[in-house]
Amino acid sequence: MTMKPLKLTMCLALGWLFASSCGEGREGNDGEDPDLLVEMSQQTLKRDDADHACRVSEALQRGALGHAIDGDDECDDDDAVRVGRREFNDRRLHHLGGNGRACSDCHMASDSFQLSPAMASARFNAFQACRAKRRHWDDPLFRAIDADDFRVHGDAAHDFTNLTVNGLIRVTFPLPANVRLIDPATGAPSTETEADVWRSVPTVNNLAITGPAGDNPWPRGPNPNGGYQLDGRKGTLPDQALGALFGHAQVMSAPPQKFLDDVSAFEESLFSSDRIRDLSDAMIAGTLPLPSTDPPLEALEQEGKRVFGRACSICHGGPSRTVSRVPVVRFHNISTTCPRPVDTASPARWSFAPCPPSLARNVRTYEFTQPDGTKVRRPSSDPGRALSTGFVGGPPPTDDWNKLDVPTLFGVSATAPYFHNNSAASLDAVLDHYAQFFNFVEATAPPGVVPPVASTDGVNFNRKFLPEERAALLAYLRKL
C-alpha cells in the first residue's frame, strides 16, 4: 500500500472521534482506508509513546462502528435500520449484561464489515501499547472467551494468537451424543462435552441476498437449503444475532425480539455496491428479468466471466452467487481445513499448500460412533456440519465431515483473506487452492461417480481453469 505521512494519517483517523452525532456511535467512516489505521498501529511498535498508542487504539475502535446508510441522519427512532445501526454499535447493551462488545467490534465497518488478521493485530498492538501507561485501558475485542488459553486460565487468559495472527474467533459446539474428542496426551476419548473450533468473521455485506436458497436440500441437519454462519446452522438473521450475543458478547439475558429484528434490518441494508443493492430490491419485488450484477466489463474481464461460468458458477452461481440452478449440493468440503489431503501417489496428482503452524495447532481428533456401533476417528481443525449432526461417512457429496456453506462472491476483492480459516491471503492464493482441489476431485472420485463439482453435464470433468485463463478469472472476480 502507499504509505501516507503519519501526521496526516492521525488527522484522518481522529476525524471519526469528533464527528457530529445523534445517539451513541453516530460517527460514520464511509470512504476511509483501513490500511491507514493498520499503518498507525504498526507505528506504535516503533515509538515509545503510550499517548500516541491510546489515540490510535481509540481511533481503531471508533472506526469499527457501523456507518449511516445513504448519509441519512439516524435520529428517527421509528426506522428499524437506523435503530438497528445503533444497536449494532452498542457496546453497553443495556440490561443484557454483556462483556462490552458490540457487533461492530468483530464486524468492523473500517474492515468491510469483517475482521481481518491485519485489523485484529492492529487493534491488539495499539491496545497493549496504550496499557503501558493506562493500565485500565480497554478494547472489547480482546475478551478471554476468544483467547487460545481460555480453557486453561478462564478470565485470566491472555494468548490471542488465533485472533491476532489468524483473525479467528472461538466457536463452541456441544458435542453430539455419538461424538467424542480424543485426549492428545493419552489417545483415549476425553470427558469434554464441547468442541471449540476457530473460524473467521465473515462480512455482513450482502446478507440480504444470501442465506437459504431453496435448491437441492442437504439430507440432514439444520437448514438443509443453507442459512447463516459459515456452516449454515442459523436459519434467520435474528437467530444469528442472538447466537452471537450469547456466544461472543456473553450477554446474560436475551434481548427483546425487536432488538434482534432491528439489528437484522441494519445488516440487510449493507451492500458491497449499489449494483448488489439494486439486485436485492429486484429479488424482493420479484422483478424479472433480474438486473445484471456486472459493471461494464473490459475484454479480459469478459473472458474471465466465461471462465467463471464454467469453473465456479456450479457452486458460486445464481443471482446471489451462492448456488446455481443446476443440481448441486449446498455444503462442501473444499479441503481448506487442517490437515489437508496429501497424495501418496508418485508423481503426486494434487498438492495442497500445507497448513501453517498457526492453523495446524487447532487440529483435534474426533471419534464418531456409527449407527452400527463401529467407531471412526478423524483429525480436523473444523469438522463443519458434522459438529451439528454427528454424521460422517457415506458418498462424498453427503458426508457431513468438514462441510461448510457456500459464501457469496460479491465484493470479494475487499474481503481478504479467504476461506473459513483465513488461510488464503489473496485471490491468487484462492485460485492456487482451487487448481489443486479440482485435481484432487478428479483423482479421488469413486469409479463411475462424478461429483457435482466436477461437471455441468454429468459426464465430462470440465471444471478446471487453465493457466492461461487465470489472469482473466482474477480480473472478473475483482469486479464482482
FIGUNU-653933 format. One record per residue (C-alpha): residue in three letters; x, y, z. Coordinates in steps of 0.5 Angstrom, whole numbers, always signed. Example, Ala and Ser with C-alpha at 12.3 -4.5 7.8 and 13.67 -1.06 7.14 Angstrom:
REM FIGUNU-653933
R  rest      u      v      w
R   Ala    +25     -9    +16
R   Ser    +27     -2    +14
END
This chain:
REM FIGUNU-653933
R  rest      u      v      w
R   Met     +0     +0     +0
R   Thr     +2     +7     -1
R   Met     +4    +10     +6
R   Lys     +2    +17     +8
R   Pro     +5    +21    +13
R   Leu     +4    +19    +20
R   Lys     +1    +26    +22
R   Leu     -4    +26    +16
R   Thr     -6    +19    +18
R   Met     -7    +21    +25
R   Cys    -12    +27    +23
R   Leu    -16    +23    +18
R   Ala    -17    +17    +23
R   Leu    -18    +22    +29
R   Gly    -23    +26    +25
R   Trp    -28    +20    +27
R   Leu    -28    +22    +34
R   Phe    -30    +29    +34
R   Ala    -36    +28    +28
R   Ser    -43    +30    +30
R   Ser    -47    +25    +33
R   Cys    -54    +23    +35
R   Gly    -54    +18    +40
R   Glu    -48    +13    +41
R   Gly    -44    +11    +35
R   Arg    -46    +16    +30
R   Glu    -40    +17    +27
R   Gly    -39    +14    +20
R   Asn    -33    +12    +16
R   Asp    -35    +12     +9
R   Gly    -29    +12     +4
R   Glu    -24    +12    +10
R   Asp    -18     +7     +8
R   Pro    -17     +2    +14
R   Asp    -10     +1    +11
R   Leu     -8     +8    +14
R   Leu    -10     +5    +21
R   Val     -6     -1    +21
R   Glu     +0     +3    +19
R   Met     -2     +8    +25
R   Ser     -2     +1    +29
R   Gln     +5     -1    +27
R   Gln     +8     +6    +28
R   Thr     +6     +4    +36
R   Leu    +11     -1    +36
R   Lys    +17     +3    +33
R   Arg    +15     +9    +38
R   Asp    +16     +9    +46
R   Asp     +9    +14    +46
R   Ala     +4    +11    +50
R   Asp     -1    +17    +49
R   His     +0    +16    +41
R   Ala     -2     +9    +42
R   Cys     -8    +11    +46
R   Arg    -10    +16    +41
R   Val     -9    +10    +36
R   Ser    -13     +5    +40
R   Glu    -19    +10    +40
R   Ala    -19    +11    +33
R   Leu    -19     +4    +31
R   Gln    -25     +3    +36
R   Arg    -29     +8    +33
R   Gly    -27     +6    +26
R   Ala    -30     +0    +27
R   Leu    -37     +3    +28
R   Gly    -43     +2    +23
R   His    -44     +8    +19
R   Ala    -50    +11    +17
R   Ile    -54     +9    +10
R   Asp    -54    +13     +5
R   Gly    -52    +19     +9
R   Asp    -58    +19    +13
R   Asp    -59    +22    +20
R   Glu    -61    +17    +25
R   Cys    -65    +21    +30
R   Asp    -71    +18    +27
R   Asp    -73    +12    +32
R   Asp    -78     +9    +28
R   Asp    -74     +7    +23
R   Ala    -71     +0    +24
R   Val    -65     +1    +20
R   Arg    -63     +7    +24
R   Val    -65     +4    +31
R   Gly    -61     -3    +29
R   Arg    -55     +1    +27
R   Arg    -55     +4    +34
R   Glu    -56     -3    +37
R   Phe    -50     -6    +32
R   Asn    -45     -1    +35
R   Asp    -48     -1    +42
R   Arg    -42     -3    +47
R   Arg    -46     -2    +53
R   Leu    -52     -7    +51
R   His    -56     -4    +57
R   His    -60     -9    +61
R   Leu    -57    -15    +58
R   Gly    -50    -16    +62
R   Gly    -45    -17    +56
R   Asn    -38    -16    +56
R   Gly    -37     -9    +53
R   Arg    -37    -12    +46
R   Ala    -41     -9    +40
R   Cys    -43    -13    +34
R   Ser    -38     -8    +30
R   Asp    -32    -10    +34
R   Cys    -32    -16    +30
R   His    -36    -14    +24
R   Met    -32     -7    +23
R   Ala    -34     -2    +18
R   Ser    -27     +0    +17
R   Asp    -25     -7    +15
R   Ser    -31     -8    +10
R   Phe    -35    -11    +16
R   Gln    -31    -17    +17
R   Leu    -25    -18    +22
R   Ser    -18    -19    +18
R   Pro    -12    -21    +22
R   Ala     -9    -15    +20
R   Met    -14    -11    +23
R   Ala    -14    -15    +29
R   Ser     -7    -15    +30
R   Ala     -7     -7    +29
R   Arg    -12     -6    +35
R   Phe     -8    -11    +39
R   Asn     -2     -7    +38
R   Ala     -5     -1    +40
R   Phe     -9     -3    +46
R   Gln     -2     -7    +49
R   Ala     +2     +0    +48
R   Cys     -3     +4    +51
R   Arg     -4     +0    +57
R   Ala     +4     +1    +59
R   Lys     +1     +8    +61
R   Arg     -6     +7    +62
R   Arg     -7     +0    +66
R   His    -14     +1    +66
R   Trp    -15     +2    +58
R   Asp    -19     -3    +55
R   Asp    -21     -6    +48
R   Pro    -27    -10    +48
R   Leu    -25    -14    +42
R   Phe    -20    -18    +47
R   Arg    -24    -22    +52
R   Ala    -22    -28    +55
R   Ile    -27    -32    +51
R   Asp    -23    -31    +45
R   Ala    -16    -33    +48
R   Asp    -13    -39    +46
R   Asp    -12    -41    +53
R   Phe    -19    -39    +56
R   Arg    -20    -47    +57
R   Val    -14    -47    +62
R   His    -14    -40    +65
R   Gly    -21    -37    +64
R   Asp    -22    -30    +65
R   Ala    -14    -29    +66
R   Ala    -13    -32    +59
R   His     -8    -28    +55
R   Asp     -6    -31    +49
R   Phe     -9    -28    +43
R   Thr     -5    -32    +37
R   Asn    -11    -34    +34
R   Leu    -15    -28    +34
R   Thr     -9    -23    +32
R   Val     -5    -28    +27
R   Asn    -10    -32    +24
R   Gly    -16    -27    +25
R   Leu    -20    -32    +28
R   Ile    -25    -33    +34
R   Arg    -27    -39    +38
R   Val    -34    -42    +36
R   Thr    -36    -47    +41
R   Phe    -41    -53    +40
R   Pro    -44    -58    +44
R   Leu    -42    -65    +42
R   Pro    -47    -70    +39
R   Ala    -48    -76    +43
R   Asn    -44    -80    +39
R   Val    -38    -76    +38
R   Arg    -32    -75    +43
R   Leu    -26    -71    +43
R   Ile    -19    -75    +44
R   Asp    -15    -73    +49
R   Pro     -8    -72    +45
R   Ala     -4    -74    +52
R   Thr     -7    -81    +53
R   Gly    -10    -82    +46
R   Ala    -17    -84    +49
R   Pro    -23    -81    +49
R   Ser    -24    -75    +54
R   Thr    -29    -72    +58
R   Glu    -30    -66    +54
R   Thr    -37    -64    +52
R   Glu    -36    -59    +48
R   Ala    -31    -57    +42
R   Asp    -28    -51    +40
R   Val    -27    -49    +33
R   Trp    -23    -43    +30
R   Arg    -27    -39    +25
R   Ser    -26    -32    +21
R   Val    -31    -27    +22
R   Pro    -35    -26    +15
R   Thr    -37    -19    +12
R   Val    -44    -18    +14
R   Asn    -45    -14     +7
R   Asn    -50    -17     +2
R   Leu    -53    -21     +7
R   Ala    -60    -19     +4
R   Ile    -59    -24     -2
R   Thr    -55    -30     +2
R   Gly    -58    -35     +7
R   Pro    -63    -40     +5
R   Ala    -63    -42     -3
R   Gly    -69    -47     -3
R   Asp    -65    -51     -8
R   Asn    -62    -58     -7
R   Pro    -63    -59     +0
R   Trp    -58    -63     +4
R   Pro    -60    -70     +7
R   Arg    -59    -68    +14
R   Gly    -58    -63    +20
R   Pro    -60    -55    +21
R   Asn    -63    -51    +15
R   Pro    -62    -56     +9
R   Asn    -62    -51     +4
R   Gly    -57    -46     +7
R   Gly    -57    -41    +12
R   Tyr    -53    -36    +16
R   Gln    -46    -37    +20
R   Leu    -40    -41    +16
R   Asp    -44    -48    +17
R   Gly    -51    -45    +15
R   Arg    -53    -47    +22
R   Lys    -57    -41    +23
R   Gly    -64    -40    +19
R   Thr    -65    -33    +20
R   Leu    -61    -27    +22
R   Pro    -65    -25    +28
R   Asp    -63    -32    +30
R   Gln    -55    -31    +28
R   Ala    -55    -24    +32
R   Leu    -58    -28    +38
R   Gly    -53    -33    +38
R   Ala    -47    -28    +37
R   Leu    -50    -24    +43
R   Phe    -49    -30    +48
R   Gly    -43    -33    +45
R   His    -39    -27    +44
R   Ala    -42    -21    +47
R   Gln    -43    -26    +53
R   Val    -50    -23    +55
R   Met    -53    -26    +61
R   Ser    -61    -25    +58
R   Ala    -64    -25    +52
R   Pro    -65    -18    +48
R   Pro    -72    -17    +46
R   Gln    -74    -19    +39
R   Lys    -75    -12    +37
R   Phe    -67    -11    +38
R   Leu    -66    -17    +34
R   Asp    -70    -15    +28
R   Asp    -67     -8    +28
R   Val    -60    -11    +28
R   Ser    -62    -15    +22
R   Ala    -65    -10    +19
R   Phe    -59     -6    +19
R   Glu    -55    -11    +17
R   Glu    -60    -13    +11
R   Ser    -58     -5     +9
R   Leu    -51     -7     +8
R   Phe    -48     -8     +1
R   Ser    -42     -8     -3
R   Ser    -44     -4     -8
R   Asp    -50     +0    -11
R   Arg    -51     -6    -16
R   Ile    -52    -11    -11
R   Arg    -57     -7     -7
R   Asp    -61     -6    -14
R   Leu    -61    -14    -15
R   Ser    -63    -14     -8
R   Asp    -69    -10     -9
R   Ala    -71    -13    -15
R   Met    -71    -20    -12
R   Ile    -75    -18     -6
R   Ala    -80    -15    -11
R   Gly    -80    -21    -16
R   Thr    -78    -17    -22
R   Leu    -76    -21    -28
R   Pro    -71    -21    -31
R   Leu    -66    -19    -25
R   Pro    -62    -13    -27
R   Ser    -54    -15    -28
R   Thr    -50    -15    -23
R   Asp    -44    -14    -27
R   Pro    -41     -7    -28
R   Pro    -38     -5    -35
R   Leu    -33    -11    -37
R   Glu    -27    -10    -41
R   Ala    -25    -16    -46
R   Leu    -20    -19    -40
R   Glu    -26    -19    -35
R   Gln    -31    -21    -40
R   Glu    -26    -27    -42
R   Gly    -26    -28    -34
R   Lys    -33    -28    -34
R   Arg    -34    -34    -39
R   Val    -28    -38    -35
R   Phe    -32    -37    -28
R   Gly    -39    -39    -31
R   Arg    -35    -46    -33
R   Ala    -31    -47    -27
R   Cys    -34    -43    -21
R   Ser    -41    -42    -22
R   Ile    -44    -49    -20
R   Cys    -42    -47    -13
R   His    -42    -40    -13
R   Gly    -48    -38    -18
R   Gly    -55    -36    -19
R   Pro    -57    -29    -17
R   Ser    -53    -29    -10
R   Arg    -47    -32    -13
R   Thr    -48    -37     -7
R   Val    -52    -43    -11
R   Ser    -53    -45    -18
R   Arg    -60    -47    -21
R   Val    -57    -54    -24
R   Pro    -57    -60    -19
R   Val    -51    -58    -14
R   Val    -50    -59     -6
R   Arg    -50    -53     -2
R   Phe    -45    -55     +3
R   His    -38    -57     +1
R   Asn    -31    -60     +4
R   Ile    -26    -56     -1
R   Ser    -20    -58     +4
R   Thr    -18    -52     +7
R   Thr    -19    -55    +14
R   Cys    -13    -58    +17
R   Pro    -10    -63    +16
R   Arg    -11    -63     +8
R   Pro    -11    -69     +4
R   Val     -4    -71     +2
R   Asp     -3    -75     -5
R   Thr     +1    -81     -3
R   Ala     +2    -83    -11
R   Ser     +8    -81    -15
R   Pro     +8    -77    -18
R   Ala     +3    -73    -14
R   Arg     -4    -72    -17
R   Trp     -5    -66    -13
R   Ser     -1    -62     -8
R   Phe     -5    -57     -3
R   Ala     -1    -52     +1
R   Pro     +1    -54     +8
R   Cys     -3    -51    +14
R   Pro     +2    -46    +17
R   Pro     +3    -48    +24
R   Ser     -1    -42    +27
R   Leu     -7    -46    +24
R   Ala     -5    -53    +25
R   Arg     -4    -52    +32
R   Asn    -12    -52    +32
R   Val    -13    -59    +30
R   Arg    -16    -64    +34
R   Thr    -18    -72    +33
R   Tyr    -25    -73    +34
R   Glu    -29    -80    +35
R   Phe    -35    -82    +32
R   Thr    -39    -88    +33
R   Gln    -43    -90    +27
R   Pro    -50    -93    +28
R   Asp    -48   -100    +27
R   Gly    -43    -99    +33
R   Thr    -37    -98    +29
R   Lys    -32    -92    +31
R   Val    -29    -88    +26
R   Arg    -23    -83    +28
R   Arg    -21    -77    +24
R   Pro    -17    -71    +25
R   Ser    -19    -64    +24
R   Ser    -19    -56    +26
R   Asp    -26    -56    +24
R   Pro    -31    -62    +22
R   Gly    -36    -57    +20
R   Arg    -43    -59    +20
R   Ala    -41    -66    +23
R   Leu    -41    -62    +29
R   Ser    -48    -61    +29
R   Thr    -50    -68    +26
R   Gly    -45    -73    +29
R   Phe    -45    -76    +22
R   Val    -39    -78    +18
R   Gly    -39    -83    +12
R   Gly    -43    -84     +6
R   Pro    -41    -82     -1
R   Pro    -37    -75     -1
R   Pro    -43    -71     -3
R   Thr    -47    -73     +3
R   Asp    -41    -74     +8
R   Asp    -42    -68    +13
R   Trp    -35    -68    +15
R   Asn    -31    -61    +14
R   Lys    -37    -59    +10
R   Leu    -39    -51    +10
R   Asp    -44    -47     +7
R   Val    -42    -43     +0
R   Pro    -41    -36     +1
R   Thr    -43    -30     -4
R   Leu    -37    -27     -8
R   Phe    -40    -20     -9
R   Gly    -35    -15     -6
R   Val    -30    -21     -5
R   Ser    -24    -16     -7
R   Ala    -25    -12     -1
R   Thr    -25    -18     +4
R   Ala    -18    -22     +4
R   Pro    -16    -26     +7
R   Tyr    -21    -32     +5
R   Phe    -24    -39     +7
R   His    -27    -40    +14
R   Asn    -20    -40    +17
R   Asn    -17    -34    +13
R   Ser    -12    -39    +10
R   Ala    -11    -36     +3
R   Ala     -8    -29     +4
R   Ser    -10    -27     -3
R   Leu    -15    -28     -9
R   Asp     -9    -31    -12
R   Ala     -8    -36     -7
R   Val    -15    -38     -7
R   Leu    -14    -40    -15
R   Asp     -8    -44    -13
R   His    -12    -48     -8
R   Tyr    -18    -49    -13
R   Ala    -13    -51    -18
R   Gln    -11    -57    -13
R   Phe    -18    -58    -11
R   Phe    -20    -59    -18
R   Asn    -14    -64    -19
R   Phe    -16    -68    -12
R   Val    -23    -69    -14
R   Glu    -21    -71    -21
R   Ala    -16    -76    -18
R   Thr    -21    -79    -12
R   Ala    -28    -79    -15
R   Pro    -30    -86    -14
R   Pro    -31    -90    -20
R   Gly    -37    -89    -24
R   Val    -39    -83    -19
R   Val    -38    -76    -22
R   Pro    -38    -71    -16
R   Pro    -43    -65    -17
R   Val    -37    -60    -17
R   Ala    -34    -64    -23
R   Ser    -38    -63    -29
R   Thr    -44    -59    -32
R   Asp    -47    -65    -36
R   Gly    -45    -71    -31
R   Val    -40    -74    -36
R   Asn    -34    -69    -37
R   Phe    -30    -66    -32
R   Asn    -29    -59    -35
R   Arg    -29    -55    -28
R   Lys    -22    -53    -29
R   Phe    -19    -47    -31
R   Leu    -13    -47    -35
R   Pro     -6    -43    -33
R   Glu     -7    -38    -39
R   Glu    -14    -37    -36
R   Arg    -12    -35    -29
R   Ala    -11    -27    -31
R   Ala    -18    -26    -34
R   Leu    -21    -30    -28
R   Leu    -18    -26    -23
R   Ala    -20    -20    -27
R   Tyr    -27    -22    -27
R   Leu    -27    -24    -19
R   Arg    -24    -17    -17
R   Lys    -30    -14    -21
R   Leu    -36    -17    -17
END
